[in-house]
Amino acid sequence: MTTAQFLQDCWYELQARLLSLNADSLIKVS
């Protein structure tokens, strides 16, 4: 695996975590 692929995987993982956190926050607020 190249460094670029590794960083891309990390980025997608991070985005997925942020999206799930935002969804949880929105549900709690509303």
mmCIF file of the N, C-alpha and C atoms, coordinates in Angstrom:
data_MODEL
# 
_entry.id   MODEL 
# 
loop_
_atom_site.group_PDB 
_atom_site.id 
_atom_site.type_symbol 
_atom_site.label_atom_id 
_atom_site.label_alt_id 
_atom_site.label_comp_id 
_atom_site.label_asym_id 
_atom_site.label_entity_id 
_atom_site.label_seq_id 
_atom_site.pdbx_PDB_ins_code 
_atom_site.Cartn_x 
_atom_site.Cartn_y 
_atom_site.Cartn_z 
_atom_site.occupancy 
_atom_site.B_iso_or_equiv 
_atom_site.pdbx_formal_charge 
_atom_site.auth_seq_id 
_atom_site.auth_comp_id 
_atom_site.auth_asym_id 
_atom_site.auth_atom_id 
_atom_site.pdbx_PDB_model_num 
ATOM 1  N N  . MET A 1 1  ? 0.849   -1.195 0.000  1.00 0.00 ? 1  MET A N  1 
ATOM 2  C CA . MET A 1 1  ? 0.000   0.000  0.000  1.00 0.00 ? 1  MET A CA 1 
ATOM 3  C C  . MET A 1 1  ? 0.889   1.252  0.000  1.00 0.00 ? 1  MET A C  1 
ATOM 4  N N  . THR A 1 2  ? 0.562   2.197  -0.845 1.00 0.00 ? 2  THR A N  1 
ATOM 5  C CA . THR A 1 2  ? 1.360   3.421  -0.890 1.00 0.00 ? 2  THR A CA 1 
ATOM 6  C C  . THR A 1 2  ? 0.929   4.377  0.210  1.00 0.00 ? 2  THR A C  1 
ATOM 7  N N  . THR A 1 3  ? 1.774   5.365  0.465  1.00 0.00 ? 3  THR A N  1 
ATOM 8  C CA . THR A 1 3  ? 1.455   6.355  1.494  1.00 0.00 ? 3  THR A CA 1 
ATOM 9  C C  . THR A 1 3  ? 0.183   7.110  1.134  1.00 0.00 ? 3  THR A C  1 
ATOM 10 N N  . ALA A 1 4  ? 0.022   7.426  -0.150 1.00 0.00 ? 4  ALA A N  1 
ATOM 11 C CA . ALA A 1 4  ? -1.166  8.164  -0.584 1.00 0.00 ? 4  ALA A CA 1 
ATOM 12 C C  . ALA A 1 4  ? -2.432  7.361  -0.298 1.00 0.00 ? 4  ALA A C  1 
ATOM 13 N N  . GLN A 1 5  ? -2.392  6.062  -0.588 1.00 0.00 ? 5  GLN A N  1 
ATOM 14 C CA . GLN A 1 5  ? -3.556  5.220  -0.327 1.00 0.00 ? 5  GLN A CA 1 
ATOM 15 C C  . GLN A 1 5  ? -3.849  5.151  1.163  1.00 0.00 ? 5  GLN A C  1 
ATOM 16 N N  . PHE A 1 6  ? -2.789  5.053  1.963  1.00 0.00 ? 6  PHE A N  1 
ATOM 17 C CA . PHE A 1 6  ? -2.942  4.972  3.413  1.00 0.00 ? 6  PHE A CA 1 
ATOM 18 C C  . PHE A 1 6  ? -3.598  6.241  3.943  1.00 0.00 ? 6  PHE A C  1 
ATOM 19 N N  . LEU A 1 7  ? -3.094  7.396  3.491  1.00 0.00 ? 7  LEU A N  1 
ATOM 20 C CA . LEU A 1 7  ? -3.654  8.668  3.943  1.00 0.00 ? 7  LEU A CA 1 
ATOM 21 C C  . LEU A 1 7  ? -5.104  8.812  3.500  1.00 0.00 ? 7  LEU A C  1 
ATOM 22 N N  . GLN A 1 8  ? -5.407  8.342  2.293  1.00 0.00 ? 8  GLN A N  1 
ATOM 23 C CA . GLN A 1 8  ? -6.777  8.436  1.804  1.00 0.00 ? 8  GLN A CA 1 
ATOM 24 C C  . GLN A 1 8  ? -7.704  7.583  2.669  1.00 0.00 ? 8  GLN A C  1 
ATOM 25 N N  . ASP A 1 9  ? -7.255  6.379  3.031  1.00 0.00 ? 9  ASP A N  1 
ATOM 26 C CA . ASP A 1 9  ? -8.052  5.515  3.898  1.00 0.00 ? 9  ASP A CA 1 
ATOM 27 C C  . ASP A 1 9  ? -8.289  6.186  5.245  1.00 0.00 ? 9  ASP A C  1 
ATOM 28 N N  . CYS A 1 10 ? -7.244  6.795  5.802  1.00 0.00 ? 10 CYS A N  1 
ATOM 29 C CA . CYS A 1 10 ? -7.374  7.481  7.089  1.00 0.00 ? 10 CYS A CA 1 
ATOM 30 C C  . CYS A 1 10 ? -8.370  8.626  6.979  1.00 0.00 ? 10 CYS A C  1 
ATOM 31 N N  . TRP A 1 11 ? -8.314  9.354  5.866  1.00 0.00 ? 11 TRP A N  1 
ATOM 32 C CA . TRP A 1 11 ? -9.195  10.497 5.660  1.00 0.00 ? 11 TRP A CA 1 
ATOM 33 C C  . TRP A 1 11 ? -10.649 10.044 5.590  1.00 0.00 ? 11 TRP A C  1 
ATOM 34 N N  . TYR A 1 12 ? -10.919 8.972  4.840  1.00 0.00 ? 12 TYR A N  1 
ATOM 35 C CA . TYR A 1 12 ? -12.286 8.478  4.742  1.00 0.00 ? 12 TYR A CA 1 
ATOM 36 C C  . TYR A 1 12 ? -12.785 7.982  6.096  1.00 0.00 ? 12 TYR A C  1 
ATOM 37 N N  . GLU A 1 13 ? -11.915 7.322  6.843  1.00 0.00 ? 13 GLU A N  1 
ATOM 38 C CA . GLU A 1 13 ? -12.270 6.830  8.177  1.00 0.00 ? 13 GLU A CA 1 
ATOM 39 C C  . GLU A 1 13 ? -12.617 8.003  9.081  1.00 0.00 ? 13 GLU A C  1 
ATOM 40 N N  . LEU A 1 14 ? -11.802 9.055  9.021  1.00 0.00 ? 14 LEU A N  1 
ATOM 41 C CA . LEU A 1 14 ? -12.035 10.241 9.842  1.00 0.00 ? 14 LEU A CA 1 
ATOM 42 C C  . LEU A 1 14 ? -13.359 10.892 9.474  1.00 0.00 ? 14 LEU A C  1 
ATOM 43 N N  . GLN A 1 15 ? -13.629 11.020 8.185  1.00 0.00 ? 15 GLN A N  1 
ATOM 44 C CA . GLN A 1 15 ? -14.887 11.628 7.748  1.00 0.00 ? 15 GLN A CA 1 
ATOM 45 C C  . GLN A 1 15 ? -16.079 10.808 8.232  1.00 0.00 ? 15 GLN A C  1 
ATOM 46 N N  . ALA A 1 16 ? -15.976 9.490  8.155  1.00 0.00 ? 16 ALA A N  1 
ATOM 47 C CA . ALA A 1 16 ? -17.069 8.629  8.595  1.00 0.00 ? 16 ALA A CA 1 
ATOM 48 C C  . ALA A 1 16 ? -17.340 8.824  10.085 1.00 0.00 ? 16 ALA A C  1 
ATOM 49 N N  . ARG A 1 17 ? -16.265 8.923  10.880 1.00 0.00 ? 17 ARG A N  1 
ATOM 50 C CA . ARG A 1 17 ? -16.424 9.133  12.317 1.00 0.00 ? 17 ARG A CA 1 
ATOM 51 C C  . ARG A 1 17 ? -17.087 10.477 12.595 1.00 0.00 ? 17 ARG A C  1 
ATOM 52 N N  . LEU A 1 18 ? -16.643 11.525 11.889 1.00 0.00 ? 18 LEU A N  1 
ATOM 53 C CA . LEU A 1 18 ? -17.214 12.857 12.084 1.00 0.00 ? 18 LEU A CA 1 
ATOM 54 C C  . LEU A 1 18 ? -18.691 12.866 11.698 1.00 0.00 ? 18 LEU A C  1 
ATOM 55 N N  . LEU A 1 19 ? -19.034 12.202 10.600 1.00 0.00 ? 19 LEU A N  1 
ATOM 56 C CA . LEU A 1 19 ? -20.428 12.167 10.170 1.00 0.00 ? 19 LEU A CA 1 
ATOM 57 C C  . LEU A 1 19 ? -21.295 11.473 11.206 1.00 0.00 ? 19 LEU A C  1 
ATOM 58 N N  . SER A 1 20 ? -20.827 10.366 11.767 1.00 0.00 ? 20 SER A N  1 
ATOM 59 C CA . SER A 1 20 ? -21.612 9.650  12.767 1.00 0.00 ? 20 SER A CA 1 
ATOM 60 C C  . SER A 1 20 ? -21.737 10.482 14.038 1.00 0.00 ? 20 SER A C  1 
ATOM 61 N N  . LEU A 1 21 ? -20.669 11.208 14.392 1.00 0.00 ? 21 LEU A N  1 
ATOM 62 C CA . LEU A 1 21 ? -20.730 12.074 15.574 1.00 0.00 ? 21 LEU A CA 1 
ATOM 63 C C  . LEU A 1 21 ? -21.736 13.192 15.349 1.00 0.00 ? 21 LEU A C  1 
ATOM 64 N N  . ASN A 1 22 ? -21.721 13.800 14.170 1.00 0.00 ? 22 ASN A N  1 
ATOM 65 C CA . ASN A 1 22 ? -22.657 14.873 13.858 1.00 0.00 ? 22 ASN A CA 1 
ATOM 66 C C  . ASN A 1 22 ? -24.086 14.355 13.895 1.00 0.00 ? 22 ASN A C  1 
ATOM 67 N N  . ALA A 1 23 ? -24.310 13.161 13.378 1.00 0.00 ? 23 ALA A N  1 
ATOM 68 C CA . ALA A 1 23 ? -25.645 12.575 13.375 1.00 0.00 ? 23 ALA A CA 1 
ATOM 69 C C  . ALA A 1 23 ? -26.124 12.378 14.811 1.00 0.00 ? 23 ALA A C  1 
ATOM 70 N N  . ASP A 1 24 ? -25.252 11.867 15.680 1.00 0.00 ? 24 ASP A N  1 
ATOM 71 C CA . ASP A 1 24 ? -25.610 11.669 17.082 1.00 0.00 ? 24 ASP A CA 1 
ATOM 72 C C  . ASP A 1 24 ? -25.958 12.998 17.732 1.00 0.00 ? 24 ASP A C  1 
ATOM 73 N N  . SER A 1 25 ? -25.173 14.033 17.451 1.00 0.00 ? 25 SER A N  1 
ATOM 74 C CA . SER A 1 25 ? -25.404 15.344 18.045 1.00 0.00 ? 25 SER A CA 1 
ATOM 75 C C  . SER A 1 25 ? -26.739 15.909 17.583 1.00 0.00 ? 25 SER A C  1 
ATOM 76 N N  . LEU A 1 26 ? -27.038 15.779 16.294 1.00 0.00 ? 26 LEU A N  1 
ATOM 77 C CA . LEU A 1 26 ? -28.288 16.308 15.762 1.00 0.00 ? 26 LEU A CA 1 
ATOM 78 C C  . LEU A 1 26 ? -29.478 15.602 16.394 1.00 0.00 ? 26 LEU A C  1 
ATOM 79 N N  . ILE A 1 27 ? -29.363 14.293 16.576 1.00 0.00 ? 27 ILE A N  1 
ATOM 80 C CA . ILE A 1 27 ? -30.455 13.522 17.171 1.00 0.00 ? 27 ILE A CA 1 
ATOM 81 C C  . ILE A 1 27 ? -30.685 13.969 18.610 1.00 0.00 ? 27 ILE A C  1 
ATOM 82 N N  . LYS A 1 28 ? -29.599 14.193 19.354 1.00 0.00 ? 28 LYS A N  1 
ATOM 83 C CA . LYS A 1 28 ? -29.729 14.604 20.752 1.00 0.00 ? 28 LYS A CA 1 
ATOM 84 C C  . LYS A 1 28 ? -30.337 16.000 20.864 1.00 0.00 ? 28 LYS A C  1 
ATOM 85 N N  . VAL A 1 29 ? -29.936 16.905 19.956 1.00 0.00 ? 29 VAL A N  1 
ATOM 86 C CA . VAL A 1 29 ? -30.445 18.280 20.000 1.00 0.00 ? 29 VAL A CA 1 
ATOM 87 C C  . VAL A 1 29 ? -31.937 18.302 19.701 1.00 0.00 ? 29 VAL A C  1 
ATOM 88 N N  . SER A 1 30 ? -32.359 17.560 18.667 1.00 0.00 ? 30 SER A N  1 
ATOM 89 C CA . SER A 1 30 ? -33.760 17.587 18.267 1.00 0.00 ? 30 SER A CA 1 
ATOM 90 C C  . SER A 1 30 ? -34.553 16.529 19.014 1.00 0.00 ? 30 SER A C  1 
# 
